[in-house]
Structure formats: structure tokens, C-alpha cells
Amino acid sequence: MLHTDRSTPISNFLRARVGRDVPAIVAAVVNRDALLYLDAFGKRDVGRSLDTTADAIFRIASMTKPVTSLAVMMLYDDGRIALDDAIVNRLPHLEQPRVLTNAHGSTASYDSRPAARPITVRDLLTHTSGMAYSFFHPVLARLSAAGKSELELPLLHDPGKRWTYGPSTALLGQMVAHLSGTTLDDFCRKRIFDPLGMPDTAYAVPTDKRERVVTLHQREAGGTLAEKVNPPTIQSRGRGDDGLFSTAGDYAAFLQLFLNGGRRGAARLVSESAIRLMMTNQIGDLVIERQSAVSSLVAMAFPPGAGKDKFGFGFQIETPPSEPGLRALESVSWGGIFNTHFWIDPQNDIAAVVMMQMLPYADEKCSALLRGFERLVYQQFG
């Protein structure tokens, strides 16, 4: 049963942090059968003093990646794609990228070599393709500033050799669109959002929902928060690695699919074996590596668990040691750059999402809020 008592420890904790730490928060907790908690705090638009509501819409950024990964696994179930397919054979316009070997000082020129093998679908799903975001690497940042698009940048290493966070899932989104003969947005709406009851999740926000979109804040060097007013038209570039808009309630319904092994009620959306693949280690002896942004205004070092945790298809996987009172071992999680976060804990039949809307990612106060929220979730529901 949904808790509506706003004096619970969770609500008291989150309420105490709006304004002081972050402008707006919406959080939700589910088990496999029910929505256990949903509440909203703070101002969705500080400049106009508009309260945050439970149906507030957030930019979920890289929380798009698990959605696209699920879409790929649906095509895998359909027999349309194999995990070890070379992506150059699935995307006719694509050329195999080369591996960066040397950068020439502070210029935009560099040396490269052919990759040892082609990038596969599996490499893209696990972030072992060698592709990296430019804002996490100084050389790639210079190349990007010189006009190279993110998907044209050289690889940082041969496919399969390391875990490197990057735009791999953008290519998966292109593959879903190409193989399905429709747009990624339409595929996800028909196969994922509509069946799960996620009416507010899409790559563009309709005009009649615009007022529900939370404004973005930037924590500046001195610690002050600067608000960015929402534009008249709110939509993204529609890539598989970022760009979805969603609500905490919608995304909680998405998380329930994984607690239920691919089912929603009596309907099966994806095979249990595909869900298992997504949520188990797919990188072998490799581990997630710590990511540090070129600018601390974009992101602080992340993720927690770097150096030990594993990765499935779209998810980080909790490995020993873990902190008592928090998510169990083998729980899966990820986040979006504007400090939206989720985790799924099948062992305890708990999944939760907490949405904020500010930079930098892994901001100290946002990270402390996430951990405090998580601890209280297990005290109340665990």
C-alpha cells in the first residue's frame, strides 16, 4: 500500500534537504507488486516559486541507457540481433573507429591505429567498446571542440580490453531504429512505455505538460545555485544514451519489470533469460573504472564502487564489499548526469528512484542525499 503519511522518516529527511542542498526532489520506492512510496519536495521552478509535484517531469539523461539496453534485448528475444554481431554489419553507414595512440601536444591532431577487432553489440551494452565521452578525457575534449562529433572520436582502447564510460548506447539506439524500421522513441513507446504504463516518458515533452518540467540548476564554484529557465520547446536529440524525459512514478514502473523477471502482471514483455543477462556480470574480470570529468562543474569523480563493481547490459552491479544497511550484493543501478538515480535490489524485493535536476553529477550534497534516502528506505521497507 502506498504510504501517504508525509511525516515518515524518509519524507522528513528529504524535506529537510530541499532549498538547503537541492531545489527539487521526487522519490519513489516499489516492490514487485506495488508502489510503496512516492513524494515530492521543493520547487520545480524556483524563479516562479512553483511547488514540485509527484508527477514532475525530469531530464533523466543516462538513465535512458537501461531503457535502450532493454529495447536491444527485446530484439535479441525476437531473433533480430545477436550479442556478438559486429556493429559495422548492423549499421551500414558506420565505419570501424580507430584507436588513439598519440596526441600532438595541445592541438587537435593525433595518431591512431586500426582496432584489434570490430566492436560488437556486447561491447556496446557493457561499455567495453573503447568509446568515451569527450568531457571525461582531455584529448577527446580538444577533438570535440575542433568539430568532431562524439561518435566520430577515436577509441581509447581496443574493444573488450577495459570498461570505459561513453556514448556506446547511442549506437545501440541507432541499431534499434534501423532493425525495427521505426524511431527509437516509437519503438520504446510501443514495446516498453505503453505496456508498463509510463505515459510521461518520451524524448519530447508535449506543450500541455511543459509546466511540469523541473528547471535545471548548476552549483557554481562558490557553492551557489544558478537556475536555467526552461525553453519554450522541451525536447532532446533522441539518442539511445541520453535524452529521455520521465517522472519518478514512470521510472519506478520500469524498475518493477526487472523485479518481476520481465513480466508486468500476466503479460511478458521480455524473456526472463534476457533480464538475467542484463542484471549479471558481463565483463568478466574487468571492473568499472572511476570517471573524472575535464570540468568539475559537469561531474565529480564517479561512480561509487569503481575499482570493484561489475557491469551487465545497462547496469552497474554491486559486488563485495558493500556497506551494511544499504542495497544488497548483486543489486543493479545507474544514474543520469543531472543527478537522477535508481537501484534495483531483487534480493530484498526493493527498487527505488530519486530524481533531482542539477549539475555537477555526483555533487557532494546530492550523493549524500542519495545515500541517506537509501538507508531510510531499508529501515522503513527492508
N, C-alpha and C positions, 0 to 999 in steps of 0.2 A: 504494500500500500504506500502511496506517495506521502511523504512527510510534508505537511503544510505548516507545521509549527515553526515560526521564524525565530524562536528563541533557542533552537538547538545549538550545541557547541560548534557545529560546522558553520551555521549561519552567523553566530556571534563572532567567530573568527574572521570570516570573510568580510562582514560588515565593518569590523574594526580596521580593515586594511584599505578600503576604498577611500580615495581622497588623499590619505597619507602615503600609500605605496603605489596604488594604481587607480585610474579613474573609473573603470568599469569591470565587473566580473559577472559571468554567468557560469554556474557549475551544475553538473548532473551526475547522478550515480544510478546504475542499473544492475540487476542480476539477469539471469537468462529469461525470467518471466515478466519482470515488472520494472517500471520507473520508480526508484526508491527515493530519489531526492532531486529537486530542481528549484533553484532560486537565483535571484538576480540582485545586484548591488551596484550602487554608484550612479554615475551619469554617462549615458551613451553619447551625449553631446554636451560637453562642459560649457562651451561658449553660450549655448542656449538654455542651459540648466534643465535638460531633458533626462528624466529618470531612465535607468536601464530596466528593461522588462525581460521576462523569461524567454520571449520569442525574439530577442535582439539578434541581429544578423552580424556575423563576424567574417573577416577575411581569414580563412584557415590555412592559406599558403601551403606549406609542405605536408599538412595533414591531408592534402589532396593525394599524396603519393600512395597511401594504402588503398584508396578508392580505385586509382588506376591499376594498381597491382592486382586487386580483386577482379577488375574487368579483364585483365590478361589471363587470369586463372579460369575465368568463365570461358574464354576462347580455347584455353587448354582443355577444359572439360569437353568442349564441342568438337575437339579434334582439329581445330583450325591452326594450332600453333604448338610447337614442341620447344621445350625449355632449352635445348642445345642447338636450336636453329641459329645460324649466323644472321645477324640483323640486316646485313647488306643484301641477303637473299629475300628478305621480307619487306624492305623499303627500297624500291628500285632507284630512287633519287639519291640514295646515301652512298658516300664513298667511305672506305675504311680509314679512320683517322690515323695519324702518325703519332709516335711517342716523342715527347720533348726530351732532348738530350743536353742542350746548352742554350742559355740565354745570353745575348750580347749586351752586357752592361745594363744600363737603364733604358735601352732602346726597345723598340717593338720587334726587333729581328731575333731569330732563334734558329737552332739546328734541330733536326728531327730524324727519326728512322722509322722504317715500317714496323708495325706491331708484330709480335711473335706469332699471333694467331688472330682470327677475326673475333669481334665482340659477339657474344651470344645473348639470347633472351635472358638466360640465367644470370649473366654478368650484369645486365641492366637491373634486374629485380633485386640483386644483392648489393649494388653499389661497388662492384669489383671490376667495372669496365675500364677504369682509368680516367673516366671523365670527371672533371672537378668544376665547381663554381668559381668564377673569376674572383669573387670577393673574398675567397679563402686562400688565394695564392698570389703573391706579388707579381710574378711574371705574367700569369694569366690576366691579372688586373690591367697590366700595361697593354697587353694584346687586345683586350676588350676595349680599352679606352682608344685604341688606334683604329677601331672599327670592326674587329672580328666579332661575329655573333657567338654566343655561348656554345652553340652546337658545332661551331667551326674550330674551336680551340683544340690544340694538341692534347693527347692523353698525357697524364703524369707518369704512367707506368703501363706495362703490358696487361692485357685483360687477365683477371684471375689472380694477380700477384699480391694485391693489397686491397683493403677496404678504403675507399675514398669517396666522400660525400660530394655529389654533383648532380647534373641535370639528366642522368640516365633515364629517369622515369618520363621525361619529356618525349624521348624516342619511343617508349612503350605506348604513350598516348597516341602518337602518330601511327603506330602499328595497329592499335585497336581501331582507329578510324579507317585505316586502309583495308584491313581484313573484314571489317563489318560493313563497309560501304556507307557509313553514316558519320556524323560528327561524334567526337568523344562525348560531348555534352548529351547528345541524344541517346547514345548507347548507354551511358550511365543512368540517365533518367528512366529509360525503359526497363533495363535489366537490374538496376540497383535502387535508385531513389524512389520510384513509384511503388515497387513491391514492398519496400521497407517502411513506407510512409514517411518520406523525407521531403515534404513539399517546398521547403525553403532552401534547398541545396541546389546550386547551379553555378555556372560561370558568369552569369549576369543577373543583376537584381532588377526585377520589374519596377516600373515607376511607382506603382501603388504600395511597394514595400520599402521604398528608399528611405523613409523616415525611421525605419527600424535598424538601419545600418550604424554600427558604432564607429565613431571617429577614431582616427589613428593618432597616437601620441608618441613623441620622441623624448627620451630622457637625455638631456644635453649634458655636456661635460661637467657643469656645476651642479647637476642633480635636478634642475628644474624641468618641468614637463611642458613641452610645446605641442599644441593641438593642431592637427591638419584638418581643415574643413572638408567634408565630403564633396566630391564634384557633382554636377547635375546628373550625369550619367555614370552609373557604377557598374562596371564590367571589367573582366580581365582578358588576358591574351588567350585563355583557354587551353593552356598546356597541361600535360599529364602530371607534371611535377609540382605545379602550384596553381593558384587562381580560383579555386572554388570558394564560394560564399556559403555559409551554413549557420545553423543555430546549435546550441548545446543539446537541445532535445532531439534534433535530427541526427546529430552525430552519435548520440547515445544509442539510437536505434540501429545505426550502422555497427556499433560495437557489440550489440546483442547478437548479431548474426554470427559472430565468432564464438561467443559463449555457447551458442546453440549448434555449433558444428556445421553451419551453412544453411540452416533452416530458419524460416520465420513462420511460426505456427506449424501448420501441416504442409506448407509449401517449401520445397527445397530449391534454393537459388543457385547453389554451387555445391559440388561434391564435398563430402567430409574429408576425403583424401587431399583435395586441393587446399582446404582450410588448414589441414595438418602441415602441409608443405610450407604454407605461408608463415606458420607460427613455430617452426622448428629450425634449428641451426642449418643454414645452407652455405656457410662459408668455411666449414671445416676447422682447420687450426688457426685461421686468421681471426683477428679481433677488430672490433670497432676502434678507430683511431681518433684521437682528440682533434677537433677542428678549431682553428683560430682565425678570426676574420682579419682582413687587412685593416679595417677600421673598427674600433671598439664601439662606435656609435651604431654599427649594424648588428654585431653579435659579440657576446663574450665567449670565452672558450667553452665548448660543449662537446659531446653530451656527458652527463654523469654515467659512469660505467665504461668510459673509454679506457682501453687497455685491457679489459677483461670480457666485456659483453660480446655476444654473438649477434648475427643478423639473419632473419628469414627472408621472406619475399615481402618487403614493405615495412617490416617491423624490427626494432631493436629487441633483443631477448635478454632478460635478466639472468645473470649467472652468479655463482658464489664469488666473493662473499656478498651477502645482502644485508641491509640494515633491519634489525628487528622492528616489528610494528608497522612495516610498510609492505608493498607488494611482494608476493611470493616468488620464489625462483621459477623461471620459465614464463613469467608474465611478459607480455609484449607491450611496446609503447612507441610513440614518436611525438613530434610536435611541429608547430608552424612558426615561422620566423617572427610573427607578431605576438608571440607568447600565448599561443593556444596549445594545449597539452592533453594527452589521454593515456590511459593504460588499460590493459585487459588482463585479468587475473583469473584464469579458468579454475585454478586450484581452490580459490575461495569464492567462486561464482560471483565476482565483482568486476565491473568495468566503470570507469569514471572519466569525465571530461571537464576541464576547467578552461574557460576562454577569457583572455584579456586581449588588449589591442594596442600594443606599444612596442617600441624598439628601445634598446637593443634586445635581441634574443638572448635568453639565459641571463637577463638582467638580475642582479643580486636579489632585489626585492621580489621580483616575480618568481624566482626559483625558490626562495624561502616560503612564499605563499603556497606554491605547488606542494612542497613537502609538508607544510603544516596542514593543508587540506587533506592530503593523502593519509597522514597519521590519524586525523579525526575520522575519516571515512572508515578506517578499520576499527577504531574504537566504537563507532556507532553501528556499523553494519557487518563487521568482520567476524 
